[in-house]
Amino acid sequence: MIEIPTSELAPETLRAVIESFIMREGTDYGEAEFSLANKVDQVRRQLDRGEVLLMWDDVIESCNLITQAQWQRYLKEHSE
């Protein structure tokens, strides 16, 4: 996997990637429901803070959003 810098994507493309990720994640079952726009803003802020990364997976030929913790686990598992 390789990281895709979000600054290299057009804003519309990045929004489409984020929306696709949110839609794959399913329905909210928490205390409050959030609009799609609100969820996009939340994910965008996580990307800006480096908490979430946009990654390209060569094996499945797809991009995905993963947490920094997931990335660290992946690196550890694939370095051994």
MMTF fields as JSON, N, C-alpha, C and O atoms, coordinates in Angstrom:
{
  "mmtfVersion": "1.0.0",
  "mmtfProducer": "UNKNOWN",
  "numBonds": 319,
  "numAtoms": 320,
  "numGroups": 80,
  "numChains": 1,
  "numModels": 1,
  "chainsPerModel": [1],
  "groupsPerChain": [80],
  "chainIdList": ["A"],
  "bondAtomList": [4, 2, 8, 6, 12, 10, 16, 14, 20, 18, 24, 22, 28, 26, 32, 30, 36, 34, 40, 38, 44, 42, 48, 46, 52, 50, 56, 54, 60, 58, 64, 62, 68, 66, 72, 70, 76, 74, 80, 78, 84, 82, 88, 86, 92, 90, 96, 94, 100, 98, 104, 102, 108, 106, 112, 110, 116, 114, 120, 118, 124, 122, 128, 126, 132, 130, 136, 134, 140, 138, 144, 142, 148, 146, 152, 150, 156, 154, 160, 158, 164, 162, 168, 166, 172, 170, 176, 174, 180, 178, 184, 182, 188, 186, 192, 190, 196, 194, 200, 198, 204, 202, 208, 206, 212, 210, 216, 214, 220, 218, 224, 222, 228, 226, 232, 230, 236, 234, 240, 238, 244, 242, 248, 246, 252, 250, 256, 254, 260, 258, 264, 262, 268, 266, 272, 270, 276, 274, 280, 278, 284, 282, 288, 286, 292, 290, 296, 294, 300, 298, 304, 302, 308, 306, 312, 310, 316, 314],
  "bondOrderList": [1, 1, 1, 1, 1, 1, 1, 1, 1, 1, 1, 1, 1, 1, 1, 1, 1, 1, 1, 1, 1, 1, 1, 1, 1, 1, 1, 1, 1, 1, 1, 1, 1, 1, 1, 1, 1, 1, 1, 1, 1, 1, 1, 1, 1, 1, 1, 1, 1, 1, 1, 1, 1, 1, 1, 1, 1, 1, 1, 1, 1, 1, 1, 1, 1, 1, 1, 1, 1, 1, 1, 1, 1, 1, 1, 1, 1, 1, 1],
  "groupList": [{"groupName": "MET", "atomNameList": ["N", "CA", "C", "O"], "elementList": ["N", "C", "C", "O"], "formalChargeList": [0, 0, 0, 0], "bondAtomList": [1, 0, 2, 1, 3, 2], "bondOrderList": [1, 1, 2], "singleLetterCode": "M", "chemCompType": "L-PEPTIDE LINKING"}, {"groupName": "ILE", "atomNameList": ["N", "CA", "C", "O"], "elementList": ["N", "C", "C", "O"], "formalChargeList": [0, 0, 0, 0], "bondAtomList": [1, 0, 2, 1, 3, 2], "bondOrderList": [1, 1, 2], "singleLetterCode": "I", "chemCompType": "L-PEPTIDE LINKING"}, {"groupName": "GLU", "atomNameList": ["N", "CA", "C", "O"], "elementList": ["N", "C", "C", "O"], "formalChargeList": [0, 0, 0, 0], "bondAtomList": [1, 0, 2, 1, 3, 2], "bondOrderList": [1, 1, 2], "singleLetterCode": "E", "chemCompType": "L-PEPTIDE LINKING"}, {"groupName": "PRO", "atomNameList": ["N", "CA", "C", "O"], "elementList": ["N", "C", "C", "O"], "formalChargeList": [0, 0, 0, 0], "bondAtomList": [1, 0, 2, 1, 3, 2], "bondOrderList": [1, 1, 2], "singleLetterCode": "P", "chemCompType": "L-PEPTIDE LINKING"}, {"groupName": "THR", "atomNameList": ["N", "CA", "C", "O"], "elementList": ["N", "C", "C", "O"], "formalChargeList": [0, 0, 0, 0], "bondAtomList": [1, 0, 2, 1, 3, 2], "bondOrderList": [1, 1, 2], "singleLetterCode": "T", "chemCompType": "L-PEPTIDE LINKING"}, {"groupName": "SER", "atomNameList": ["N", "CA", "C", "O"], "elementList": ["N", "C", "C", "O"], "formalChargeList": [0, 0, 0, 0], "bondAtomList": [1, 0, 2, 1, 3, 2], "bondOrderList": [1, 1, 2], "singleLetterCode": "S", "chemCompType": "L-PEPTIDE LINKING"}, {"groupName": "LEU", "atomNameList": ["N", "CA", "C", "O"], "elementList": ["N", "C", "C", "O"], "formalChargeList": [0, 0, 0, 0], "bondAtomList": [1, 0, 2, 1, 3, 2], "bondOrderList": [1, 1, 2], "singleLetterCode": "L", "chemCompType": "L-PEPTIDE LINKING"}, {"groupName": "ALA", "atomNameList": ["N", "CA", "C", "O"], "elementList": ["N", "C", "C", "O"], "formalChargeList": [0, 0, 0, 0], "bondAtomList": [1, 0, 2, 1, 3, 2], "bondOrderList": [1, 1, 2], "singleLetterCode": "A", "chemCompType": "L-PEPTIDE LINKING"}, {"groupName": "ARG", "atomNameList": ["N", "CA", "C", "O"], "elementList": ["N", "C", "C", "O"], "formalChargeList": [0, 0, 0, 0], "bondAtomList": [1, 0, 2, 1, 3, 2], "bondOrderList": [1, 1, 2], "singleLetterCode": "R", "chemCompType": "L-PEPTIDE LINKING"}, {"groupName": "VAL", "atomNameList": ["N", "CA", "C", "O"], "elementList": ["N", "C", "C", "O"], "formalChargeList": [0, 0, 0, 0], "bondAtomList": [1, 0, 2, 1, 3, 2], "bondOrderList": [1, 1, 2], "singleLetterCode": "V", "chemCompType": "L-PEPTIDE LINKING"}, {"groupName": "PHE", "atomNameList": ["N", "CA", "C", "O"], "elementList": ["N", "C", "C", "O"], "formalChargeList": [0, 0, 0, 0], "bondAtomList": [1, 0, 2, 1, 3, 2], "bondOrderList": [1, 1, 2], "singleLetterCode": "F", "chemCompType": "L-PEPTIDE LINKING"}, {"groupName": "GLY", "atomNameList": ["N", "CA", "C", "O"], "elementList": ["N", "C", "C", "O"], "formalChargeList": [0, 0, 0, 0], "bondAtomList": [1, 0, 2, 1, 3, 2], "bondOrderList": [1, 1, 2], "singleLetterCode": "G", "chemCompType": "PEPTIDE LINKING"}, {"groupName": "ASP", "atomNameList": ["N", "CA", "C", "O"], "elementList": ["N", "C", "C", "O"], "formalChargeList": [0, 0, 0, 0], "bondAtomList": [1, 0, 2, 1, 3, 2], "bondOrderList": [1, 1, 2], "singleLetterCode": "D", "chemCompType": "L-PEPTIDE LINKING"}, {"groupName": "TYR", "atomNameList": ["N", "CA", "C", "O"], "elementList": ["N", "C", "C", "O"], "formalChargeList": [0, 0, 0, 0], "bondAtomList": [1, 0, 2, 1, 3, 2], "bondOrderList": [1, 1, 2], "singleLetterCode": "Y", "chemCompType": "L-PEPTIDE LINKING"}, {"groupName": "ASN", "atomNameList": ["N", "CA", "C", "O"], "elementList": ["N", "C", "C", "O"], "formalChargeList": [0, 0, 0, 0], "bondAtomList": [1, 0, 2, 1, 3, 2], "bondOrderList": [1, 1, 2], "singleLetterCode": "N", "chemCompType": "L-PEPTIDE LINKING"}, {"groupName": "LYS", "atomNameList": ["N", "CA", "C", "O"], "elementList": ["N", "C", "C", "O"], "formalChargeList": [0, 0, 0, 0], "bondAtomList": [1, 0, 2, 1, 3, 2], "bondOrderList": [1, 1, 2], "singleLetterCode": "K", "chemCompType": "L-PEPTIDE LINKING"}, {"groupName": "GLN", "atomNameList": ["N", "CA", "C", "O"], "elementList": ["N", "C", "C", "O"], "formalChargeList": [0, 0, 0, 0], "bondAtomList": [1, 0, 2, 1, 3, 2], "bondOrderList": [1, 1, 2], "singleLetterCode": "Q", "chemCompType": "L-PEPTIDE LINKING"}, {"groupName": "TRP", "atomNameList": ["N", "CA", "C", "O"], "elementList": ["N", "C", "C", "O"], "formalChargeList": [0, 0, 0, 0], "bondAtomList": [1, 0, 2, 1, 3, 2], "bondOrderList": [1, 1, 2], "singleLetterCode": "W", "chemCompType": "L-PEPTIDE LINKING"}, {"groupName": "CYS", "atomNameList": ["N", "CA", "C", "O"], "elementList": ["N", "C", "C", "O"], "formalChargeList": [0, 0, 0, 0], "bondAtomList": [1, 0, 2, 1, 3, 2], "bondOrderList": [1, 1, 2], "singleLetterCode": "C", "chemCompType": "L-PEPTIDE LINKING"}, {"groupName": "HIS", "atomNameList": ["N", "CA", "C", "O"], "elementList": ["N", "C", "C", "O"], "formalChargeList": [0, 0, 0, 0], "bondAtomList": [1, 0, 2, 1, 3, 2], "bondOrderList": [1, 1, 2], "singleLetterCode": "H", "chemCompType": "L-PEPTIDE LINKING"}],
  "groupTypeList": [0, 1, 2, 1, 3, 4, 5, 2, 6, 7, 3, 2, 4, 6, 8, 7, 9, 1, 2, 5, 10, 1, 0, 8, 2, 11, 4, 12, 13, 11, 2, 7, 2, 10, 5, 6, 7, 14, 15, 9, 12, 16, 9, 8, 8, 16, 6, 12, 8, 11, 2, 9, 6, 6, 0, 17, 12, 12, 9, 1, 2, 5, 18, 14, 6, 1, 4, 16, 7, 16, 17, 16, 8, 13, 6, 15, 2, 19, 5, 2],
  "groupIdList": [1, 2, 3, 4, 5, 6, 7, 8, 9, 10, 11, 12, 13, 14, 15, 16, 17, 18, 19, 20, 21, 22, 23, 24, 25, 26, 27, 28, 29, 30, 31, 32, 33, 34, 35, 36, 37, 38, 39, 40, 41, 42, 43, 44, 45, 46, 47, 48, 49, 50, 51, 52, 53, 54, 55, 56, 57, 58, 59, 60, 61, 62, 63, 64, 65, 66, 67, 68, 69, 70, 71, 72, 73, 74, 75, 76, 77, 78, 79, 80],
  "secStructList": [7, 3, 3, 7, 7, 4, 4, 4, 1, 7, 2, 2, 2, 2, 2, 2, 2, 2, 2, 2, 2, 2, 2, 2, 2, 7, 7, 7, 7, 1, 1, 1, 7, 7, 7, 2, 2, 2, 2, 2, 2, 2, 2, 2, 2, 2, 2, 2, 2, 6, 1, 3, 3, 3, 3, 3, 3, 6, 6, 6, 6, 3, 3, 3, 3, 3, 3, 2, 2, 2, 2, 2, 2, 2, 2, 2, 2, 2, 2, 7],
  "xCoordList": [0.851, 0.0, 0.887, 1.979, 0.381, 1.077, 0.085, -1.096, 0.595, -0.252, -0.432, 0.512, -1.646, -1.958, -2.109, -3.033, -1.225, -1.387, -2.696, -2.94, -3.514, -4.815, -4.66, -5.557, -3.533, -3.303, -3.131, -3.216, -2.892, -2.707, -4.017, -4.028, -5.111, -6.415, -7.209, -7.116, -7.982, -8.912, -9.918, -10.274, -10.382, -11.334, -12.566, -13.051, -13.064, -14.247, -13.931, -14.765, -12.727, -12.316, -12.173, -12.638, -11.53, -11.356, -12.719, -12.941, -13.62, -14.964, -15.654, -16.307, -15.522, -16.142, -15.548, -16.276, -14.244, -13.595, -14.117, -14.444, -14.195, -14.691, -16.148, -16.511, -16.973, -18.383, -18.521, -19.348, -17.725, -17.76, -17.406, -18.053, -16.385, -15.982, -17.122, -17.439, -17.725, -18.806, -19.98, -20.563, -20.32, -21.455, -21.175, -22.097, -19.927, -19.56, -19.634, -19.854, -19.452, -19.393, -20.75, -20.796, -21.829, -23.141, -23.871, -23.561, -24.839, -25.754, -25.265, -24.633, -25.562, -25.258, -26.238, -27.43, -25.733, -26.604, -26.294, -26.667, -25.617, -25.253, -26.385, -27.518, -26.048, -27.048, -27.595, -28.778, -26.724, -27.149, -26.855, -25.853, -27.735, -27.524, -26.849, -27.156, -25.938, -25.255, -25.527, -25.651, -25.618, -25.827, -24.563, -23.485, -24.701, -23.55, -22.523, -21.325, -22.977, -22.064, -21.287, -20.095, -21.97, -21.318, -20.269, -19.17, -20.601, -19.654, -18.443, -17.312, -18.677, -17.573, -16.646, -15.426, -17.212, -16.406, -15.585, -14.414, -16.193, -15.476, -14.286, -13.187, -14.508, -13.429, -12.354, -11.163, -12.762, -11.792, -10.893, -9.684, -11.467, -10.666, -9.695, -8.556, -10.147, -9.261, -8.106, -6.975, -8.38, -7.312, -6.338, -5.124, -6.863, -6.022, -5.12, -3.984, -5.619, -4.837, -3.889, -3.063, -4.002, -3.149, -3.621, -2.885, -4.829, -5.389, -5.866, -5.871, -6.266, -6.749, -5.905, -5.555, -5.583, -4.76, -5.524, -6.336, -5.263, -5.827, -4.758, -3.667, -5.085, -4.099, -4.553, -5.747, -3.582, -3.83, -3.314, -2.165, -4.155, -3.792, -3.608, -4.571, -2.367, -2.071, -2.727, -3.073, -2.901, -3.456, -4.905, -5.28, -5.709, -7.122, -7.418, -8.559, -6.368, -6.472, -7.6, -8.505, -7.506, -8.537, -7.923, -6.894, -8.566, -8.123, -9.076, -10.246, -8.544, -9.337, -8.811, -7.667, -9.637, -9.233, -8.967, -9.786, -7.814, -7.482, -6.961, -6.476, -7.07, -6.554, -5.038, -4.46, -4.418, -2.975, -2.604, -1.578, -3.44, -3.187, -3.239, -2.423, -4.194, -4.272, -3.026, -2.511, -2.545, -1.353, -0.132, 0.683, -0.008, 1.118, 1.081, 2.122, -0.114, -0.261, 0.138, 0.826, -0.299, 0.028, 1.544, 2.107, 2.199, 3.636, 4.355, 5.308, 3.895, 4.513, 4.344, 5.298, 3.154, 2.885, 3.661, 4.014, 3.928, 4.594, 6.093, 6.768, 6.621, 8.059, 8.753, 9.982, 7.988, 8.578, 8.878, 9.38],
  "yCoordList": [-1.184, 0.0, 1.236, 1.252, 2.258, 3.535, 4.643, 4.582, 5.642, 6.766, 7.715, 8.009, 8.178, 9.181, 10.518, 10.683, 11.466, 12.78, 13.423, 13.555, 13.813, 14.394, 15.701, 16.095, 16.364, 17.623, 17.4, 18.352, 16.16, 15.87, 15.551, 15.338, 15.516, 15.237, 16.533, 17.433, 16.599, 17.722, 17.632, 16.528, 18.759, 18.731, 17.86, 17.165, 17.899, 17.099, 15.602, 14.807, 15.225, 13.822, 13.34, 12.254, 14.148, 13.769, 13.621, 12.671, 14.543, 14.45, 13.161, 12.5, 12.803, 11.577, 10.34, 9.4, 10.336, 9.209, 9.114, 8.026, 10.241, 10.255, 9.789, 8.973, 10.296, 9.894, 8.397, 7.73, 7.877, 6.444, 5.633, 4.628, 6.064, 5.386, 5.412, 4.39, 6.566, 6.706, 5.801, 5.152, 5.76, 4.943, 3.445, 2.684, 3.019, 1.612, 1.239, 0.075, 2.215, 1.934, 1.585, 1.032, 1.883, 1.491, 2.585, 3.769, 2.169, 3.078, 3.402, 2.574, 4.615, 5.007, 4.352, 4.251, 3.914, 3.399, 4.068, 3.557, 5.201, 5.921, 6.796, 6.718, 7.628, 8.519, 9.53, 9.871, 10.003, 11.053, 10.628, 9.969, 11.013, 10.793, 12.047, 13.162, 11.865, 12.983, 12.957, 11.889, 14.126, 14.223, 13.779, 13.721, 13.469, 13.087, 14.216, 13.962, 15.448, 16.598, 16.706, 17.013, 16.451, 16.5, 15.402, 15.642, 14.199, 13.079, 13.356, 13.051, 13.935, 14.28, 15.269, 15.116, 16.277, 17.268, 16.609, 16.942, 15.675, 14.979, 14.198, 14.263, 13.461, 12.668, 13.587, 13.313, 14.665, 15.617, 16.182, 16.311, 16.517, 17.026, 15.948, 16.255, 14.689, 13.597, 13.43, 13.174, 13.573, 13.533, 14.688, 14.495, 15.882, 17.064, 16.922, 17.396, 16.274, 16.077, 14.882, 14.683, 14.083, 12.909, 11.707, 10.728, 11.758, 10.635, 9.533, 8.355, 9.933, 9.021, 9.263, 10.4, 8.18, 8.258, 7.721, 6.805, 8.291, 7.799, 6.915, 7.38, 5.636, 4.664, 4.006, 3.805, 3.672, 2.893, 1.49, 1.311, 0.497, -0.908, -1.53, -1.688, -1.882, -2.471, -3.832, -4.205, -4.573, -5.925, -5.886, -6.619, -5.031, -4.966, -3.808, -3.601, -3.062, -1.926, -0.976, -0.685, -0.512, 0.369, 1.279, 0.956, 2.415, 3.281, 3.121, 2.775, 3.38, 3.246, 4.222, 4.669, 4.542, 5.363, 4.442, 3.584, 4.626, 3.832, 4.757, 5.855, 4.294, 5.094, 4.957, 4.019, 5.886, 5.837, 4.546, 3.934, 4.13, 2.892, 1.67, 0.758, 1.649, 0.542, 0.509, -0.566, 1.664, 1.744, 1.227, 0.49, 1.614, 1.143, -0.372, -1.026, -0.942, -2.392, -3.076, -4.097, -2.504, -3.055, -3.057, -4.057, -1.952, -1.878, -2.911, -3.549, -3.068, -4.034, -5.456, -6.235, -5.794, -7.142, -7.451, -8.605, -6.443, -6.686, -6.433, -6.55, -6.089, -5.887, -7.112, -7.18, -8.069, -9.257, -10.32, -11.386],
  "zCoordList": [0.0, 0.0, 0.0, 0.568, -0.653, -0.644, -0.292, -0.635, 0.392, 0.777, -0.403, -1.136, -0.564, -1.583, -0.86, -0.064, -1.123, -0.477, -0.945, -2.144, -0.001, -0.357, -1.129, -1.875, -0.951, -1.666, -3.167, -3.944, -3.583, -5.004, -5.715, -6.928, -4.975, -5.572, -5.709, -4.875, -6.773, -6.917, -5.769, -5.358, -5.246, -4.137, -4.415, -3.521, -5.64, -5.984, -5.921, -5.49, -6.35, -6.323, -4.889, -4.544, -4.056, -2.654, -1.984, -1.234, -2.246, -1.655, -2.105, -1.297, -3.361, -3.876, -3.198, -2.881, -2.974, -2.28, -0.849, -0.376, -0.169, 1.216, 1.259, 2.105, 0.361, 0.334, 0.072, 0.694, -0.833, -1.137, 0.103, 0.396, 0.83, 2.058, 3.079, 3.687, 3.26, 4.235, 3.867, 4.735, 2.6, 2.168, 2.368, 2.664, 2.21, 2.434, 3.901, 4.238, 4.776, 6.205, 6.81, 7.909, 6.145, 6.647, 7.39, 7.257, 8.168, 8.847, 10.254, 10.909, 10.708, 12.088, 13.042, 12.753, 14.169, 15.217, 16.552, 17.608, 16.506, 17.721, 18.221, 17.748, 19.187, 19.79, 18.788, 18.816, 17.906, 16.971, 15.541, 15.265, 14.651, 13.225, 12.664, 13.087, 11.721, 11.094, 9.602, 9.003, 9.009, 7.565, 6.841, 7.433, 5.569, 4.762, 4.745, 4.864, 4.599, 4.576, 5.881, 5.879, 6.997, 8.304, 8.416, 8.916, 7.953, 8.002, 7.115, 7.493, 5.934, 5.038, 5.727, 5.673, 6.372, 7.092, 8.2, 8.385, 8.938, 10.008, 9.46, 10.011, 8.379, 7.784, 7.221, 7.367, 6.585, 6.03, 7.132, 6.936, 8.275, 9.398, 9.907, 10.256, 9.948, 10.365, 9.383, 9.795, 8.095, 7.093, 7.288, 7.234, 7.513, 7.713, 8.933, 8.923, 9.983, 11.209, 11.124, 12.015, 10.057, 9.911, 10.698, 10.827, 11.226, 11.979, 11.042, 11.399, 9.837, 8.802, 7.559, 7.244, 6.856, 5.656, 4.46, 4.59, 3.302, 2.054, 1.422, 1.092, 1.259, 0.787, -0.507, -0.732, -1.357, -2.566, -2.314, -1.912, -2.547, -2.374, -3.751, -4.501, -4.082, -5.396, -5.579, -6.7, -4.499, -4.596, -5.08, -5.995, -4.464, -4.843, -5.799, -6.212, -6.14, -7.057, -6.67, -7.453, -5.439, -4.909, -3.852, -3.258, -3.628, -2.539, -1.365, -1.527, -0.189, 1.025, 2.06, 1.982, 3.013, 4.144, 5.321, 5.65, 5.953, 7.137, 8.225, 7.95, 9.464, 10.572, 10.64, 10.089, 11.308, 11.52, 12.261, 11.964, 13.227, 13.969, 13.048, 13.181, 12.117, 11.159, 10.278, 9.973, 9.874, 9.041, 9.801, 9.246, 11.068, 11.882, 12.049, 11.981, 12.269, 12.362, 11.069, 11.079, 9.954, 8.642, 8.434, 7.987, 8.753, 8.591, 9.454, 9.007, 10.685, 11.596, 11.061, 11.061, 10.612, 10.108, 8.834, 8.593, 8.022, 6.739, 6.781, 5.758, 7.943, 8.053, 8.625, 8.636, 9.095, 9.712, 8.704, 9.062]
}
